[in-house]
Amino acid sequence: ILKFGCQPRILCRKPSATNDNGEPWITLRENSQARWTSAAAAASHTMMLHSREPRRVWLLLACLGLFVCGSAAKGPLLQASRALQAQKHSLLRHRRLRVGVVEDQTRDKVKSGQRLHSKPEPRWSEDFVAPPPAENDFQDKFCRATNDVFKQVVIAPFQAYAEIRPAKLKEDGEPAKALEKMLSPPEYPGISRPVWLTILGSVPTGLLWYGWYKFSVEAELYEDSLRREGRATSCGGYGTLLPFVFLFLTGAVLSELPPFSLSPVPQLCFQAGAAWILIGQINLYRRVNELVVEEFGGEPPLHEWWALLPPPLDVVVGLRQVHFLAKYWASVRGEKRVKDPIAEEYFPFISSERFTLEEFVRQPRRWFWFTKNWADFW
């Protein structure tokens, strides 16, 4: 079977009979059909069937060869992919400087081999109007439409308070106070909200303030995409948060009202809301990776797919997103760097460079402040 790559055939010799040429008769059984023939005819018939059927062994060897070649080329392909990604982020940064997000670009020339650090001054234009979506850009159309539709269902006072405003920057580069950041509406460039501030606002309020944080972050990145790239890559504050809230409220109400309580409709609402916010979170991680690489270079700090992992691993990548986004906005706004004790001292994994799940498990130095000096497990 392995040699010819064809179906099994049973050749049974009939010793008591011969044909006219003196050759013994044999029976050829194939596909549950039997007939008498000579040995020469049987061999000819076998080769004919072999020529008609696919050569499975050669196909298997070809697949194995492709696998070996792919494994050998994995390293060069990854290097080429990273080079293309670095070139893409370089072009994005050049576009940001060219489009007019900042009105004055000053660069501090440093030693050779070090990266030039830009200190942009944001320029807020009240006359800015986002360009219309491209004809075939369905992502841009969907994101803008979703944000606009859900914005209309919100009461006017909240819309007025949550309207994005120009950033209030201090001349000495000092960041705003904690309470001012917590109560501030979204700004452009975005507000730097470090991990300690996010925890301070979220825990005492039962995650209510985190909802405001999520809304503000999405609104700022939505504005940033429109001003810098001329297109939306996320659904904004309204389009990201409100579908999740409405679906969960609908599911909670229907679960108490018959006959809906006896149907799968409430559970479908809960699952749809969870899927929506999860997709938005993955997209947020993607966007933060692009911004961080664009501003600081190097490797993207987040694994987007970690949002799909169960707790506490999804919390790990969520805290890292908060830290690196705050670091990015502080750099863009030209604010003085303030150390985040939660992210940089007590829980080093938050501010650590990019790492894999295997590295996170075997390297306790990334876990807590009291495990920084522990050796790797393997």
Secondary structure, DSSP 8 states (H G I E B T S, - for coil): -TTT-S---EEEEEEEEE-TTS-EEEEEEETTEEEEEEHHHHHHHHHHHHHHS--HHHHHHHHHHHHHHHHHTHHHHHHHHHHHHHHHHHHHHHHHHHHTSEEE--EE---TTS--EE--EE---TT-------TT-HHHHHHHHHHHHHHHTS-HHHHHHHS-EE----TT-----HHHHHH---EES-----HHHHHHHHTTTTTHHHHHHHHHHHHHHHHHHHHHHSS-SS-HHHHHHHHHHHHHHHHHHHTTSTTGGGSSHHHHHHHHHHHHHHHHHHHHHHHHHHHHHHHH-SS----GGGGGS-TTHHHHHHHHHHHHHHHHHHHHHT------HIIIII-GGGTS----HHHHHH-GGGT-GGGTT-----
